[in-house]
Amino acid sequence: MQVLAHRSDTVKPMENEIHNLENQKHLRQRLTAIQYHCTQESGTEPAFTGEYWDEKRSGLYRCIVCREALFDSTTKYDSGSGWPSFWQPISGDLLNRQVDSSRGMVRTELTCASCGAHLGHVFLDGPQPTGERHCINSACLTFETSS
């Protein structure tokens, strides 16, 4: 299992390991089973089952783990995929990208730059102006409506 929590470089290795175990225990208590699976085990929720795939209200989408604001609803669109899709994040430095060759395909995985939580994947079949589709698990997000 990949541990995605922040680690302090000033902490000794054994203390670091204990800190990560405590952090994972806390996350298991705070998150639902699907939220934990998606963010900490790089899981995927089934299409068309997540809370936000069809959300139409204005607001901000935040990382469920650290609450960092990642996407604005103005960049959300209906991709037909069954997952919330955005053509760009609020800022490019909010997401980390890495090659994901699991499940017999090569994709670009997206993780939260603040806490390392798995969010979903980005594909190059989105609308302009970016041409990108950030396909994000609802379970990895929380939504804050605009006032």
C-alpha positions, 0 to 999 in steps of 0.5 A: 500500500502506498502511503500518501501522507506528508512526511517531515524530512526532519523526523527520524525514520522510525518516528516517520513510520509511526507518524504515517501509521497514526495518520493513516489510522486517523484518515480511516476514521475520518473518511468513508471506506470509498473515500479512503480507498480512492485517495489512499489506495488509488482506487476508482469509484464506479462511473455514475455513482459519485456524489458530484458527477452531475453537480450543476451548482456554482462553487469550489471542489476541494480535496477531501483529505486536506481541503485544498481548493482544486477546481472551480465549477466554471471549468466543470463540464459533462464529459459523459464519463460518469465522473466529475470532469474539469478542463483545468484546475484552479492552478497548475501547481495544485496537482501532481502528475505521474505515469500510471501503468496499472490496469493494463493501460498507460494513463496520467494519474493526478494527485493533490500536491498538498497532501498526495491524495490520489484524485483521478486521471487526466486525458487529452480529450477535453474541451478547449482551451486546454484540451484536457479532461481532469477525470476526478473521483467524487469520493476524492472531493468535497464541494463548497457552494458559492455564496 
